[in-house]
Amino acid sequence: MPEHFRESLTDEIDYLLYWHERTLMKFVGKMKPQDDEFQNECSLRLETLTKSFIQHQQNQENDLLDYNMLNVMSSIIEYRDELEHLDTLITSFQTYHPKR
């Protein structure tokens, strides 16, 4: 696996874990709702990882590794989608059920 792709993959996983932690802290009230800058950075990271993945796949000759990497990428994207949904649910809950 090329170093650039490995770094992109590691950075994305680290960032998703950070986002998960941030979302849970927002739920318990230890963090304010996130701003647009955070969302923009999320989109940029996914775009960078996707480009790196496509470059990696175009240079790849081993079909078995292609399927394994596709599975990893799909899991990362699914996890990202679930985090977005969780964040939306928490924001909605806190909007309609404010603390008194």
Protein Blocks (a to p, Z undefined) as FASTA:
>chain_A
ZZklmmmmmmmmmmmmmmmmmmmmmmnopaccddfklmmmmmmmmmmmmmmmmmmmmmpc
blklmmmmmmmmmmmmmmmmmmmmmmmmmmmmmmmmccZZ
